[in-house]
Amino acid sequence: MAIPALLDGFVPATRNLREVDVCIDLGVVMGEPRTGQFQVASANSFGFCGRNASLVLGRARHLHAPSTAQL
């Protein structure tokens, strides 16, 4: 869901979440999807025997090509 969040600006609500612990300060998406202009997203994968991976993805910045006068 990290790439669609960056491309489409849409994060779905967490399934089967009925209540949130008030002692934990997290931006949990509960009930309705959240929209926004997200700049960074993470994706985590947990496997057997401790084989885990995490990716942190960021929105690409549009860079302007230098003009011929700057070359």
PDB file with one MODEL, atoms N, CA, C and O in Angstrom:
MODEL        1
ATOM      1  N   MET A   1       0.803  -1.187   0.000  1.00  0.00           N
ATOM      2  CA  MET A   1       0.000   0.000   0.000  1.00  0.00           C
ATOM      3  C   MET A   1       0.854   1.263   0.000  1.00  0.00           C
ATOM      4  O   MET A   1       0.316   2.362  -0.134  1.00  0.00           O
ATOM      5  N   ALA A   2       2.166   1.132   0.147  1.00  0.00           N
ATOM      6  CA  ALA A   2       3.014   2.316   0.219  1.00  0.00           C
ATOM      7  C   ALA A   2       3.048   3.076  -1.110  1.00  0.00           C
ATOM      8  O   ALA A   2       2.937   4.302  -1.128  1.00  0.00           O
ATOM      9  N   ILE A   3       3.197   2.359  -2.207  1.00  0.00           N
ATOM     10  CA  ILE A   3       3.267   3.025  -3.513  1.00  0.00           C
ATOM     11  C   ILE A   3       1.936   3.663  -3.893  1.00  0.00           C
ATOM     12  O   ILE A   3       1.940   4.815  -4.328  1.00  0.00           O
ATOM     13  N   PRO A   4       0.785   2.979  -3.754  1.00  0.00           N
ATOM     14  CA  PRO A   4      -0.482   3.670  -4.031  1.00  0.00           C
ATOM     15  C   PRO A   4      -0.705   4.895  -3.134  1.00  0.00           C
ATOM     16  O   PRO A   4      -1.303   5.880  -3.568  1.00  0.00           O
ATOM     17  N   ALA A   5      -0.228   4.836  -1.896  1.00  0.00           N
ATOM     18  CA  ALA A   5      -0.374   5.999  -1.013  1.00  0.00           C
ATOM     19  C   ALA A   5       0.364   7.196  -1.579  1.00  0.00           C
ATOM     20  O   ALA A   5      -0.142   8.317  -1.536  1.00  0.00           O
ATOM     21  N   LEU A   6       1.568   6.963  -2.114  1.00  0.00           N
ATOM     22  CA  LEU A   6       2.343   8.061  -2.685  1.00  0.00           C
ATOM     23  C   LEU A   6       1.770   8.531  -4.020  1.00  0.00           C
ATOM     24  O   LEU A   6       1.694   9.731  -4.284  1.00  0.00           O
ATOM     25  N   LEU A   7       1.368   7.575  -4.858  1.00  0.00           N
ATOM     26  CA  LEU A   7       0.885   7.940  -6.191  1.00  0.00           C
ATOM     27  C   LEU A   7      -0.526   8.514  -6.181  1.00  0.00           C
ATOM     28  O   LEU A   7      -0.808   9.495  -6.870  1.00  0.00           O
ATOM     29  N   ASP A   8      -1.416   7.899  -5.395  1.00  0.00           N
ATOM     30  CA  ASP A   8      -2.826   8.271  -5.422  1.00  0.00           C
ATOM     31  C   ASP A   8      -3.266   9.130  -4.236  1.00  0.00           C
ATOM     32  O   ASP A   8      -4.367   9.679  -4.241  1.00  0.00           O
ATOM     33  N   GLY A   9      -2.402   9.248  -3.214  1.00  0.00           N
ATOM     34  CA  GLY A   9      -2.763  10.035  -2.047  1.00  0.00           C
ATOM     35  C   GLY A   9      -3.898   9.436  -1.251  1.00  0.00           C
ATOM     36  O   GLY A   9      -4.765  10.157  -0.756  1.00  0.00           O
ATOM     37  N   PHE A  10      -3.900   8.110  -1.124  1.00  0.00           N
ATOM     38  CA  PHE A  10      -5.017   7.389  -0.510  1.00  0.00           C
ATOM     39  C   PHE A  10      -4.488   6.269   0.378  1.00  0.00           C
ATOM     40  O   PHE A  10      -3.691   5.447  -0.074  1.00  0.00           O
ATOM     41  N   VAL A  11      -4.922   6.226   1.637  1.00  0.00           N
ATOM     42  CA  VAL A  11      -4.566   5.142   2.553  1.00  0.00           C
ATOM     43  C   VAL A  11      -5.863   4.531   3.080  1.00  0.00           C
ATOM     44  O   VAL A  11      -6.671   5.237   3.683  1.00  0.00           O
ATOM     45  N   PRO A  12      -6.077   3.223   2.861  1.00  0.00           N
ATOM     46  CA  PRO A  12      -7.318   2.603   3.346  1.00  0.00           C
ATOM     47  C   PRO A  12      -7.307   2.469   4.868  1.00  0.00           C
ATOM     48  O   PRO A  12      -6.248   2.485   5.497  1.00  0.00           O
ATOM     49  N   ALA A  13      -8.482   2.339   5.440  1.00  0.00           N
ATOM     50  CA  ALA A  13      -8.599   2.130   6.885  1.00  0.00           C
ATOM     51  C   ALA A  13      -8.086   0.735   7.248  1.00  0.00           C
ATOM     52  O   ALA A  13      -8.150  -0.189   6.438  1.00  0.00           O
ATOM     53  N   THR A  14      -7.583   0.597   8.462  1.00  0.00           N
ATOM     54  CA  THR A  14      -7.119  -0.691   8.959  1.00  0.00           C
ATOM     55  C   THR A  14      -8.322  -1.604   9.179  1.00  0.00           C
ATOM     56  O   THR A  14      -9.275  -1.234   9.865  1.00  0.00           O
ATOM     57  N   ARG A  15      -8.269  -2.788   8.598  1.00  0.00           N
ATOM     58  CA  ARG A  15      -9.383  -3.736   8.708  1.00  0.00           C
ATOM     59  C   ARG A  15      -9.540  -4.250  10.128  1.00  0.00           C
ATOM     60  O   ARG A  15      -8.560  -4.420  10.854  1.00  0.00           O
ATOM     61  N   ASN A  16     -10.782  -4.495  10.512  1.00  0.00           N
ATOM     62  CA  ASN A  16     -11.141  -5.120  11.788  1.00  0.00           C
ATOM     63  C   ASN A  16     -10.662  -4.348  13.018  1.00  0.00           C
ATOM     64  O   ASN A  16     -10.598  -4.918  14.108  1.00  0.00           O
ATOM     65  N   LEU A  17     -10.330  -3.090  12.873  1.00  0.00           N
ATOM     66  CA  LEU A  17      -9.919  -2.277  14.014  1.00  0.00           C
ATOM     67  C   LEU A  17     -11.159  -1.639  14.627  1.00  0.00           C
ATOM     68  O   LEU A  17     -11.847  -0.850  13.979  1.00  0.00           O
ATOM     69  N   ARG A  18     -11.439  -1.987  15.879  1.00  0.00           N
ATOM     70  CA  ARG A  18     -12.650  -1.499  16.550  1.00  0.00           C
ATOM     71  C   ARG A  18     -12.352  -0.374  17.542  1.00  0.00           C
ATOM     72  O   ARG A  18     -13.149   0.551  17.699  1.00  0.00           O
ATOM     73  N   GLU A  19     -11.197  -0.461  18.212  1.00  0.00           N
ATOM     74  CA  GLU A  19     -10.827   0.576  19.168  1.00  0.00           C
ATOM     75  C   GLU A  19      -9.309   0.716  19.204  1.00  0.00           C
ATOM     76  O   GLU A  19      -8.572  -0.214  18.878  1.00  0.00           O
ATOM     77  N   VAL A  20      -8.868   1.894  19.605  1.00  0.00           N
ATOM     78  CA  VAL A  20      -7.444   2.203  19.658  1.00  0.00           C
ATOM     79  C   VAL A  20      -7.068   2.508  21.098  1.00  0.00           C
ATOM     80  O   VAL A  20      -7.805   3.201  21.799  1.00  0.00           O
ATOM     81  N   ASP A  21      -5.936   2.001  21.540  1.00  0.00           N
ATOM     82  CA  ASP A  21      -5.435   2.290  22.883  1.00  0.00           C
ATOM     83  C   ASP A  21      -5.061   3.764  22.958  1.00  0.00           C
ATOM     84  O   ASP A  21      -4.211   4.223  22.194  1.00  0.00           O
ATOM     85  N   VAL A  22      -5.676   4.506  23.859  1.00  0.00           N
ATOM     86  CA  VAL A  22      -5.438   5.948  23.964  1.00  0.00           C
ATOM     87  C   VAL A  22      -4.030   6.276  24.466  1.00  0.00           C
ATOM     88  O   VAL A  22      -3.576   7.412  24.330  1.00  0.00           O
ATOM     89  N   CYS A  23      -3.342   5.298  25.040  1.00  0.00           N
ATOM     90  CA  CYS A  23      -1.975   5.518  25.531  1.00  0.00           C
ATOM     91  C   CYS A  23      -0.946   5.486  24.414  1.00  0.00           C
ATOM     92  O   CYS A  23       0.203   5.878  24.620  1.00  0.00           O
ATOM     93  N   ILE A  24      -1.339   5.028  23.240  1.00  0.00           N
ATOM     94  CA  ILE A  24      -0.410   4.933  22.109  1.00  0.00           C
ATOM     95  C   ILE A  24      -0.740   6.045  21.125  1.00  0.00           C
ATOM     96  O   ILE A  24      -1.847   6.108  20.591  1.00  0.00           O
ATOM     97  N   ASP A  25       0.230   6.920  20.894  1.00  0.00           N
ATOM     98  CA  ASP A  25       0.026   8.069  20.015  1.00  0.00           C
ATOM     99  C   ASP A  25       0.471   7.715  18.596  1.00  0.00           C
ATOM    100  O   ASP A  25       1.600   8.002  18.197  1.00  0.00           O
ATOM    101  N   LEU A  26      -0.433   7.087  17.843  1.00  0.00           N
ATOM    102  CA  LEU A  26      -0.160   6.714  16.456  1.00  0.00           C
ATOM    103  C   LEU A  26      -1.240   7.299  15.553  1.00  0.00           C
ATOM    104  O   LEU A  26      -2.374   7.509  15.983  1.00  0.00           O
ATOM    105  N   GLY A  27      -0.886   7.557  14.319  1.00  0.00           N
ATOM    106  CA  GLY A  27      -1.864   8.035  13.354  1.00  0.00           C
ATOM    107  C   GLY A  27      -2.565   6.878  12.681  1.00  0.00           C
ATOM    108  O   GLY A  27      -2.419   6.680  11.475  1.00  0.00           O
ATOM    109  N   VAL A  28      -3.320   6.114  13.438  1.00  0.00           N
ATOM    110  CA  VAL A  28      -4.012   4.939  12.920  1.00  0.00           C
ATOM    111  C   VAL A  28      -5.172   5.379  12.030  1.00  0.00           C
ATOM    112  O   VAL A  28      -5.934   6.277  12.390  1.00  0.00           O
ATOM    113  N   VAL A  29      -5.301   4.740  10.864  1.00  0.00           N
ATOM    114  CA  VAL A  29      -6.408   5.042   9.952  1.00  0.00           C
ATOM    115  C   VAL A  29      -7.550   4.114  10.320  1.00  0.00           C
ATOM    116  O   VAL A  29      -7.516   2.917  10.033  1.00  0.00           O
ATOM    117  N   MET A  30      -8.563   4.682  10.960  1.00  0.00           N
ATOM    118  CA  MET A  30      -9.662   3.884  11.490  1.00  0.00           C
ATOM    119  C   MET A  30     -10.988   4.364  10.907  1.00  0.00           C
ATOM    120  O   MET A  30     -11.249   5.566  10.847  1.00  0.00           O
ATOM    121  N   GLY A  31     -11.813   3.430  10.484  1.00  0.00           N
ATOM    122  CA  GLY A  31     -13.151   3.774  10.001  1.00  0.00           C
ATOM    123  C   GLY A  31     -13.179   4.153   8.526  1.00  0.00           C
ATOM    124  O   GLY A  31     -13.660   3.378   7.699  1.00  0.00           O
ATOM    125  N   GLU A  32     -12.682   5.304   8.197  1.00  0.00           N
ATOM    126  CA  GLU A  32     -12.699   5.827   6.825  1.00  0.00           C
ATOM    127  C   GLU A  32     -11.283   5.944   6.277  1.00  0.00           C
ATOM    128  O   GLU A  32     -10.344   6.151   7.045  1.00  0.00           O
ATOM    129  N   PRO A  33     -11.114   5.817   4.979  1.00  0.00           N
ATOM    130  CA  PRO A  33      -9.790   6.015   4.380  1.00  0.00           C
ATOM    131  C   PRO A  33      -9.290   7.441   4.611  1.00  0.00           C
ATOM    132  O   PRO A  33     -10.079   8.350   4.871  1.00  0.00           O
ATOM    133  N   ARG A  34      -8.004   7.620   4.517  1.00  0.00           N
ATOM    134  CA  ARG A  34      -7.394   8.936   4.681  1.00  0.00           C
ATOM    135  C   ARG A  34      -6.771   9.366   3.353  1.00  0.00           C
ATOM    136  O   ARG A  34      -6.113   8.573   2.680  1.00  0.00           O
ATOM    137  N   THR A  35      -6.980  10.589   2.996  1.00  0.00           N
ATOM    138  CA  THR A  35      -6.378  11.124   1.780  1.00  0.00           C
ATOM    139  C   THR A  35      -5.397  12.233   2.155  1.00  0.00           C
ATOM    140  O   THR A  35      -5.511  12.846   3.217  1.00  0.00           O
ATOM    141  N   GLY A  36      -4.445  12.475   1.279  1.00  0.00           N
ATOM    142  CA  GLY A  36      -3.473  13.531   1.527  1.00  0.00           C
ATOM    143  C   GLY A  36      -2.361  13.484   0.502  1.00  0.00           C
ATOM    144  O   GLY A  36      -2.321  12.596  -0.350  1.00  0.00           O
ATOM    145  N   GLN A  37      -1.475  14.428   0.589  1.00  0.00           N
ATOM    146  CA  GLN A  37      -0.293  14.474  -0.271  1.00  0.00           C
ATOM    147  C   GLN A  37       0.882  13.924   0.530  1.00  0.00           C
ATOM    148  O   GLN A  37       1.641  14.684   1.132  1.00  0.00           O
ATOM    149  N   PHE A  38       1.027  12.608   0.535  1.00  0.00           N
ATOM    150  CA  PHE A  38       2.061  11.955   1.321  1.00  0.00           C
ATOM    151  C   PHE A  38       3.406  12.050   0.598  1.00  0.00           C
ATOM    152  O   PHE A  38       3.479  11.874  -0.618  1.00  0.00           O
ATOM    153  N   GLN A  39       4.455  12.326   1.349  1.00  0.00           N
ATOM    154  CA  GLN A  39       5.788  12.467   0.780  1.00  0.00           C
ATOM    155  C   GLN A  39       6.651  11.231   1.001  1.00  0.00           C
ATOM    156  O   GLN A  39       7.545  10.948   0.203  1.00  0.00           O
ATOM    157  N   VAL A  40       6.390  10.487   2.086  1.00  0.00           N
ATOM    158  CA  VAL A  40       7.196   9.320   2.449  1.00  0.00           C
ATOM    159  C   VAL A  40       6.250   8.217   2.937  1.00  0.00           C
ATOM    160  O   VAL A  40       5.254   8.491   3.607  1.00  0.00           O
ATOM    161  N   ALA A  41       6.576   6.975   2.594  1.00  0.00           N
ATOM    162  CA  ALA A  41       5.797   5.823   3.064  1.00  0.00           C
ATOM    163  C   ALA A  41       6.755   4.671   3.334  1.00  0.00           C
ATOM    164  O   ALA A  41       7.818   4.579   2.720  1.00  0.00           O
ATOM    165  N   SER A  42       6.375   3.797   4.253  1.00  0.00           N
ATOM    166  CA  SER A  42       7.205   2.620   4.535  1.00  0.00           C
ATOM    167  C   SER A  42       6.418   1.353   4.252  1.00  0.00           C
ATOM    168  O   SER A  42       5.195   1.320   4.381  1.00  0.00           O
ATOM    169  N   ALA A  43       7.139   0.318   3.868  1.00  0.00           N
ATOM    170  CA  ALA A  43       6.552  -0.995   3.624  1.00  0.00           C
ATOM    171  C   ALA A  43       7.400  -2.022   4.379  1.00  0.00           C
ATOM    172  O   ALA A  43       8.621  -2.052   4.228  1.00  0.00           O
ATOM    173  N   ASN A  44       6.758  -2.850   5.179  1.00  0.00           N
ATOM    174  CA  ASN A  44       7.454  -3.849   5.989  1.00  0.00           C
ATOM    175  C   ASN A  44       7.005  -5.242   5.603  1.00  0.00           C
ATOM    176  O   ASN A  44       5.832  -5.477   5.313  1.00  0.00           O
ATOM    177  N   SER A  45       7.952  -6.159   5.605  1.00  0.00           N
ATOM    178  CA  SER A  45       7.657  -7.554   5.303  1.00  0.00           C
ATOM    179  C   SER A  45       8.358  -8.414   6.344  1.00  0.00           C
ATOM    180  O   SER A  45       9.567  -8.292   6.545  1.00  0.00           O
ATOM    181  N   PHE A  46       7.603  -9.281   7.002  1.00  0.00           N
ATOM    182  CA  PHE A  46       8.153 -10.125   8.053  1.00  0.00           C
ATOM    183  C   PHE A  46       8.072 -11.577   7.615  1.00  0.00           C
ATOM    184  O   PHE A  46       6.992 -12.075   7.295  1.00  0.00           O
ATOM    185  N   GLY A  47       9.222 -12.261   7.602  1.00  0.00           N
ATOM    186  CA  GLY A  47       9.272 -13.636   7.137  1.00  0.00           C
ATOM    187  C   GLY A  47       9.697 -14.589   8.231  1.00  0.00           C
ATOM    188  O   GLY A  47       9.868 -14.202   9.387  1.00  0.00           O
ATOM    189  N   PHE A  48       9.864 -15.835   7.847  1.00  0.00           N
ATOM    190  CA  PHE A  48      10.274 -16.870   8.788  1.00  0.00           C
ATOM    191  C   PHE A  48      11.751 -16.732   9.133  1.00  0.00           C
ATOM    192  O   PHE A  48      12.540 -16.231   8.332  1.00  0.00           O
ATOM    193  N   CYS A  49      12.113 -17.172  10.309  1.00  0.00           N
ATOM    194  CA  CYS A  49      13.502 -17.206  10.780  1.00  0.00           C
ATOM    195  C   CYS A  49      14.142 -15.820  10.816  1.00  0.00           C
ATOM    196  O   CYS A  49      15.353 -15.693  10.638  1.00  0.00           O
ATOM    197  N   GLY A  50      13.362 -14.812  11.038  1.00  0.00           N
ATOM    198  CA  GLY A  50      13.907 -13.465  11.172  1.00  0.00           C
ATOM    199  C   GLY A  50      14.285 -12.800   9.866  1.00  0.00           C
ATOM    200  O   GLY A  50      15.010 -11.805   9.871  1.00  0.00           O
ATOM    201  N   ARG A  51      13.818 -13.317   8.764  1.00  0.00           N
ATOM    202  CA  ARG A  51      14.110 -12.700   7.461  1.00  0.00           C
ATOM    203  C   ARG A  51      13.083 -11.597   7.217  1.00  0.00           C
ATOM    204  O   ARG A  51      11.983 -11.842   6.721  1.00  0.00           O
ATOM    205  N   ASN A  52      13.465 -10.405   7.571  1.00  0.00           N
ATOM    206  CA  ASN A  52      12.572  -9.264   7.497  1.00  0.00           C
ATOM    207  C   ASN A  52      13.152  -8.225   6.550  1.00  0.00           C
ATOM    208  O   ASN A  52      14.360  -8.181   6.316  1.00  0.00           O
ATOM    209  N   ALA A  53      12.287  -7.407   6.019  1.00  0.00           N
ATOM    210  CA  ALA A  53      12.730  -6.338   5.125  1.00  0.00           C
ATOM    211  C   ALA A  53      11.841  -5.121   5.327  1.00  0.00           C
ATOM    212  O   ALA A  53      10.646  -5.245   5.596  1.00  0.00           O
ATOM    213  N   SER A  54      12.432  -3.958   5.194  1.00  0.00           N
ATOM    214  CA  SER A  54      11.681  -2.706   5.259  1.00  0.00           C
ATOM    215  C   SER A  54      12.160  -1.799   4.139  1.00  0.00           C
ATOM    216  O   SER A  54      13.355  -1.698   3.863  1.00  0.00           O
ATOM    217  N   LEU A  55      11.214  -1.151   3.512  1.00  0.00           N
ATOM    218  CA  LEU A  55      11.528  -0.164   2.480  1.00  0.00           C
ATOM    219  C   LEU A  55      10.947   1.172   2.923  1.00  0.00           C
ATOM    220  O   LEU A  55       9.836   1.236   3.450  1.00  0.00           O
ATOM    221  N   VAL A  56      11.698   2.215   2.706  1.00  0.00           N
ATOM    222  CA  VAL A  56      11.187   3.564   2.913  1.00  0.00           C
ATOM    223  C   VAL A  56      11.203   4.219   1.547  1.00  0.00           C
ATOM    224  O   VAL A  56      12.255   4.366   0.924  1.00  0.00           O
ATOM    225  N   LEU A  57      10.028   4.610   1.092  1.00  0.00           N
ATOM    226  CA  LEU A  57       9.875   5.176  -0.244  1.00  0.00           C
ATOM    227  C   LEU A  57       9.520   6.649  -0.118  1.00  0.00           C
ATOM    228  O   LEU A  57       8.776   7.049   0.778  1.00  0.00           O
ATOM    229  N   GLY A  58      10.063   7.449  -1.031  1.00  0.00           N
ATOM    230  CA  GLY A  58       9.757   8.874  -1.033  1.00  0.00           C
ATOM    231  C   GLY A  58       9.284   9.314  -2.398  1.00  0.00           C
ATOM    232  O   GLY A  58       9.657   8.746  -3.425  1.00  0.00           O
ATOM    233  N   ARG A  59       8.458  10.337  -2.386  1.00  0.00           N
ATOM    234  CA  ARG A  59       7.960  10.913  -3.636  1.00  0.00           C
ATOM    235  C   ARG A  59       9.138  11.564  -4.366  1.00  0.00           C
ATOM    236  O   ARG A  59       9.945  12.270  -3.760  1.00  0.00           O
ATOM    237  N   ALA A  60       9.222  11.316  -5.662  1.00  0.00           N
ATOM    238  CA  ALA A  60      10.305  11.893  -6.469  1.00  0.00           C
ATOM    239  C   ALA A  60      10.096  13.393  -6.609  1.00  0.00           C
ATOM    240  O   ALA A  60       8.976  13.869  -6.796  1.00  0.00           O
ATOM    241  N   ARG A  61      11.191  14.119  -6.516  1.00  0.00           N
ATOM    242  CA  ARG A  61      11.126  15.559  -6.743  1.00  0.00           C
ATOM    243  C   ARG A  61      11.364  15.812  -8.214  1.00  0.00           C
ATOM    244  O   ARG A  61      12.218  15.173  -8.829  1.00  0.00           O
ATOM    245  N   HIS A  62      10.622  16.730  -8.776  1.00  0.00           N
ATOM    246  CA  HIS A  62      10.801  17.079 -10.171  1.00  0.00           C
ATOM    247  C   HIS A  62      11.960  18.047 -10.291  1.00  0.00           C
ATOM    248  O   HIS A  62      11.900  19.176  -9.805  1.00  0.00           O
ATOM    249  N   LEU A  63      13.006  17.594 -10.939  1.00  0.00           N
ATOM    250  CA  LEU A  63      14.182  18.429 -11.126  1.00  0.00           C
ATOM    251  C   LEU A  63      14.179  18.961 -12.545  1.00  0.00           C
ATOM    252  O   LEU A  63      13.876  18.237 -13.494  1.00  0.00           O
ATOM    253  N   HIS A  64      14.512  20.204 -12.677  1.00  0.00           N
ATOM    254  CA  HIS A  64      14.580  20.814 -13.990  1.00  0.00           C
ATOM    255  C   HIS A  64      15.949  20.572 -14.598  1.00  0.00           C
ATOM    256  O   HIS A  64      16.968  20.700 -13.919  1.00  0.00           O
ATOM    257  N   ALA A  65      15.972  20.229 -15.851  1.00  0.00           N
ATOM    258  CA  ALA A  65      17.246  20.048 -16.554  1.00  0.00           C
ATOM    259  C   ALA A  65      17.933  21.397 -16.670  1.00  0.00           C
ATOM    260  O   ALA A  65      17.270  22.413 -16.881  1.00  0.00           O
ATOM    261  N   PRO A  66      19.254  21.421 -16.533  1.00  0.00           N
ATOM    262  CA  PRO A  66      19.950  22.705 -16.673  1.00  0.00           C
ATOM    263  C   PRO A  66      19.829  23.244 -18.092  1.00  0.00           C
ATOM    264  O   PRO A  66      19.816  22.481 -19.058  1.00  0.00           O
ATOM    265  N   SER A  67      19.743  24.538 -18.205  1.00  0.00           N
ATOM    266  CA  SER A  67      19.677  25.149 -19.528  1.00  0.00           C
ATOM    267  C   SER A  67      21.066  25.089 -20.154  1.00  0.00           C
ATOM    268  O   SER A  67      22.055  24.867 -19.455  1.00  0.00           O
ATOM    269  N   THR A  68      21.144  25.287 -21.460  1.00  0.00           N
ATOM    270  CA  THR A  68      22.443  25.237 -22.142  1.00  0.00           C
ATOM    271  C   THR A  68      23.361  26.346 -21.674  1.00  0.00           C
ATOM    272  O   THR A  68      24.580  26.217 -21.785  1.00  0.00           O
ATOM    273  N   ALA A  69      22.813  27.432 -21.154  1.00  0.00           N
ATOM    274  CA  ALA A  69      23.636  28.534 -20.653  1.00  0.00           C
ATOM    275  C   ALA A  69      24.356  28.123 -19.369  1.00  0.00           C
ATOM    276  O   ALA A  69      25.416  28.668 -19.059  1.00  0.00           O
ATOM    277  N   GLN A  70      23.800  27.173 -18.622  1.00  0.00           N
ATOM    278  CA  GLN A  70      24.408  26.732 -17.377  1.00  0.00           C
ATOM    279  C   GLN A  70      25.446  25.638 -17.596  1.00  0.00           C
ATOM    280  O   GLN A  70      26.191  25.311 -16.673  1.00  0.00           O
ATOM    281  N   LEU A  71      25.512  25.069 -18.785  1.00  0.00           N
ATOM    282  CA  LEU A  71      26.452  23.987 -19.048  1.00  0.00           C
ATOM    283  C   LEU A  71      27.795  24.484 -19.363  1.00  0.00           C
ATOM    284  O   LEU A  71      28.704  23.692 -19.610  1.00  0.00           O
TER     285      LEU A  71
ENDMDL
END
